[in-house]
């Protein structure tokens, strides 16, 4: 499991990931248009996270998909004790928007989804799409628990239960949701949203961190979800980001 540890960015600080780390039917919701808080107003963004993927990757993927410039500030592990008191909640990631800090990963995803037109219009449709973000973070949190909170002697059994019970239960529910609410290769509605991107990121990390033993067959029981992830991966900006990211 050394690959996950390297990519996570020297997580000797495992506890902060836990501290800092959402279903109904609607007809073809469209993505929101630019609002008064849209990227066209030249906001500045600074994402603060460790030099690894983890929770920060969910946010980076939104910036890449939107084509929005941002400062990708990566905190070095030795600097964390002095840096921690400066964060909104003592955790990362957090986002500075025009110099104002905002913490909590899902809150950041919601804000950027609204600003970048990556959420449907209407509060009900936004809430439904955001439920998939919740499921994606459930998958992520399960990985972190095993990697950094589970004793070494218990990791094998914990991983087995996670991959044979927890993850299939989540993905079965997501498949049902996508069948009911998604069209044209999207989790919700007919356009790319934070739901697609967050689920893509969670599954990508599952594979990268070697939880998935057979990536080619892993999503076979979930064809609707697989179509979403395949379409997301072939999005021009997403594909470019995956090829060039650190």
C-alpha positions as CSV (number, residue, x, y, z in Angstrom):
1,X,0.0,0.0,0.0
2,X,3.0,2.3,-0.4
3,X,1.6,3.9,-3.6
4,X,-1.4,5.5,-1.7
5,X,1.0,6.9,1.0
6,X,3.2,8.6,-1.5
7,X,0.3,10.1,-3.5
8,X,-1.4,11.3,-0.3
9,X,1.5,13.5,0.4
10,X,3.3,12.4,3.6
11,X,0.2,11.9,5.7
12,X,1.7,11.5,9.1
13,X,-1.1,14.0,9.9
14,X,-3.8,11.4,9.4
15,X,-6.3,12.8,11.9
16,X,-6.8,16.1,10.0
17,X,-8.2,14.2,7.1
18,X,-11.1,13.0,9.2
19,X,-11.7,16.4,10.7
20,X,-11.3,18.2,7.4
21,X,-11.7,16.0,6.1
22,X,-26.8,14.0,-0.9
23,X,-32.6,11.3,-4.1
24,X,-36.6,12.4,-6.2
25,X,-36.9,12.8,-9.9
26,X,-36.6,15.9,-12.2
27,X,-36.9,16.3,-15.9
28,X,-33.7,17.1,-17.8
29,X,-32.3,19.9,-15.5
30,X,-29.9,22.2,-17.2
31,X,-26.6,23.5,-15.8
32,X,-26.8,26.9,-14.2
33,X,-25.8,30.0,-16.2
34,X,-23.1,32.4,-15.0
35,X,-24.2,34.4,-12.1
36,X,-23.0,37.6,-10.4
37,X,-20.4,35.4,-8.7
38,X,-19.3,33.8,-12.0
39,X,-15.6,33.3,-13.0
40,X,-16.1,36.1,-15.6
41,X,-15.8,38.6,-12.7
42,X,-12.2,37.7,-12.4
43,X,-12.2,36.2,-8.9
44,X,-8.9,34.9,-7.6
45,X,-8.7,31.4,-6.2
46,X,-6.1,29.7,-4.0
47,X,-6.5,26.1,-3.1
48,X,-4.6,25.0,0.0
49,X,-3.8,21.3,0.5
50,X,-0.9,18.9,0.9
51,X,1.4,17.8,-1.9
52,X,-0.8,14.9,-2.8
53,X,-4.2,14.1,-4.2
54,X,-6.7,13.1,-1.6
55,X,-9.5,15.5,-0.9
56,X,-7.7,18.3,-2.8
57,X,-8.1,16.4,-6.0
58,X,-11.9,16.7,-6.0
59,X,-11.4,20.5,-6.0
60,X,-8.6,20.6,-8.5
61,X,-10.7,18.6,-11.0
62,X,-13.4,21.2,-10.8
63,X,-10.9,24.0,-11.6
64,X,-9.5,22.0,-14.5
65,X,-12.9,21.2,-16.0
66,X,-14.0,24.8,-15.7
67,X,-10.8,26.1,-17.3
68,X,-10.4,28.4,-14.3
69,X,-7.0,29.5,-13.2
70,X,-6.1,29.0,-9.5
71,X,-3.1,28.9,-7.2
72,X,-2.4,25.3,-6.2
73,X,-0.7,25.9,-2.9
74,X,0.8,22.7,-1.4
75,X,1.7,22.7,2.3
76,X,4.9,20.8,3.1
77,X,4.5,18.4,6.1
78,X,7.1,20.1,8.2
79,X,5.3,23.4,7.8
80,X,1.9,22.0,8.9
81,X,2.0,22.6,12.7
82,X,2.7,26.3,12.1
83,X,0.2,26.5,9.2
84,X,-2.7,24.7,10.9
85,X,-3.9,27.6,13.1
86,X,-4.2,29.8,10.0
87,X,-6.8,27.5,8.4
88,X,-10.6,28.1,8.9
89,X,-11.2,24.8,10.7
90,X,-7.7,23.5,11.4
91,X,-7.9,21.3,8.3
92,X,-7.3,21.2,4.6
93,X,-8.3,21.6,1.9
94,X,-9.5,25.1,2.2
95,X,-10.1,27.7,-0.5
96,X,-9.2,31.4,-0.6
97,X,-11.6,33.3,-2.8
98,X,-10.5,36.9,-3.3
99,X,-8.4,36.4,-0.2
100,X,-11.3,35.1,2.0
101,X,-11.0,31.6,3.3
102,X,-13.6,28.9,3.0
103,X,-13.2,25.4,4.5
104,X,-14.8,22.0,4.2
105,X,-14.4,20.0,0.9
106,X,-18.1,19.6,0.1
107,X,-18.9,23.2,0.8
108,X,-16.1,24.2,-1.6
109,X,-17.4,21.8,-4.3
110,X,-20.9,23.2,-3.9
111,X,-19.6,26.8,-4.3
112,X,-17.5,26.1,-7.3
113,X,-20.2,24.0,-8.9
114,X,-22.5,26.9,-8.7
115,X,-20.0,29.4,-10.0
116,X,-18.7,27.3,-12.8
117,X,-22.1,26.1,-14.1
118,X,-21.4,22.5,-12.9
119,X,-24.7,22.2,-11.0
120,X,-28.3,22.1,-12.3
121,X,-30.5,25.1,-11.9
122,X,-32.9,25.1,-9.0
123,X,-32.2,24.3,-5.4
124,X,-34.0,20.9,-5.5
125,X,-32.0,19.7,-8.6
126,X,-28.8,21.0,-7.0
127,X,-29.5,19.1,-3.8
128,X,-30.2,15.9,-5.8
129,X,-27.0,16.2,-7.8
130,X,-25.1,17.0,-4.6
131,X,-26.3,13.7,-3.1
132,X,-23.9,11.9,-5.4
133,X,-21.1,14.1,-4.1
134,X,-22.0,12.8,-0.6
135,X,-21.7,9.2,-1.9
136,X,-18.4,9.9,-3.5
137,X,-17.0,11.3,-0.3
138,X,-18.3,8.2,1.6
139,X,-16.2,6.1,-0.7
140,X,-13.2,8.3,-0.1
141,X,-13.6,8.4,3.7
142,X,-13.7,4.6,3.7
143,X,-10.3,4.4,2.0
144,X,-8.8,7.0,4.4
145,X,-10.1,5.1,7.4
146,X,-8.4,1.9,6.3
147,X,-5.1,3.5,5.3
148,X,-4.6,5.8,8.2
149,X,-6.9,4.7,11.1
150,X,-6.8,1.0,11.0
151,X,-4.0,-1.0,12.7
152,X,-1.7,-2.8,10.2
153,X,-2.8,-6.2,11.5
154,X,-6.5,-5.4,10.7
155,X,-6.1,-3.7,7.3
156,X,-6.6,-6.9,5.3
157,X,-9.9,-7.8,6.9
158,X,-11.1,-4.2,6.8
159,X,-10.2,-3.8,3.2
160,X,-12.1,-7.1,2.3
161,X,-15.2,-5.9,4.1
162,X,-14.9,-2.4,2.5
163,X,-14.5,-3.7,-1.0
164,X,-17.0,-6.6,-0.7
165,X,-19.7,-4.9,1.3
166,X,-19.4,-1.2,1.7
167,X,-18.4,-0.1,-1.8
168,X,-20.8,-2.4,-3.6
169,X,-23.6,-1.1,-1.5
170,X,-22.8,2.5,-2.4
171,X,-22.3,1.7,-6.1
172,X,-25.6,-0.3,-6.3
173,X,-27.4,2.8,-4.9
174,X,-25.6,5.1,-7.2
175,X,-26.4,2.9,-10.2
176,X,-30.1,3.0,-9.3
177,X,-29.9,6.8,-8.9
178,X,-28.2,7.3,-12.3
179,X,-30.8,5.0,-13.9
180,X,-33.6,7.2,-12.5
181,X,-32.1,10.6,-12.8
182,X,-29.3,10.6,-15.3
183,X,-29.3,10.8,-19.1
184,X,-26.6,10.9,-21.9
185,X,-23.9,9.6,-19.6
186,X,-24.4,11.8,-16.6
187,X,-25.3,11.1,-13.0
188,X,-28.0,13.7,-12.9
189,X,-29.7,15.5,-15.8
190,X,-28.1,15.7,-19.2
191,X,-25.0,17.8,-18.5
192,X,-21.7,17.5,-16.7
193,X,-22.0,18.3,-13.0
194,X,-20.1,18.0,-9.7
195,X,-21.9,14.6,-9.3
196,X,-20.1,13.2,-12.3
197,X,-16.7,14.7,-11.4
198,X,-16.8,13.7,-7.7
199,X,-17.8,10.1,-8.4
200,X,-15.1,10.0,-11.1
201,X,-12.5,11.2,-8.6
202,X,-13.5,8.7,-5.9
203,X,-13.4,5.7,-8.3
204,X,-10.1,7.0,-9.7
205,X,-8.6,7.1,-6.3
206,X,-9.9,3.6,-5.5
207,X,-8.0,2.3,-8.5
208,X,-4.9,4.4,-7.9
209,X,-4.6,3.3,-4.3
210,X,-4.9,-0.3,-5.3
211,X,-8.1,-1.1,-3.6
212,X,-9.4,-2.4,-6.9
213,X,-7.8,-5.7,-7.9
214,X,-9.4,-6.0,-11.4
215,X,-10.0,-2.5,-12.8
216,X,-11.3,-3.8,-16.1
217,X,-14.1,-5.8,-14.5
218,X,-14.8,-3.6,-11.4
219,X,-17.7,-1.6,-12.8
220,X,-19.3,-4.4,-14.9
221,X,-22.2,-4.7,-12.4
222,X,-22.8,-1.0,-12.8
223,X,-23.2,-0.2,-16.5
224,X,-24.9,3.2,-16.1
225,X,-22.2,4.4,-13.7
226,X,-19.5,3.0,-15.9
227,X,-20.9,5.1,-18.8
228,X,-20.8,8.2,-16.7
229,X,-17.2,7.6,-15.7
230,X,-16.1,6.8,-19.3
231,X,-17.8,10.0,-20.6
232,X,-16.2,12.1,-17.8
233,X,-12.8,10.6,-18.6
234,X,-13.2,11.6,-22.3
235,X,-14.2,15.2,-21.5
236,X,-11.5,17.2,-23.2
237,X,-10.5,19.3,-20.2
238,X,-10.7,16.3,-17.8
239,X,-8.5,14.2,-20.1
240,X,-5.9,16.9,-20.4
241,X,-5.8,17.4,-16.7
242,X,-5.3,13.7,-16.1
243,X,-2.4,13.6,-18.5
244,X,-0.6,16.6,-17.0
245,X,-1.4,16.6,-13.3
246,X,1.2,16.1,-10.6
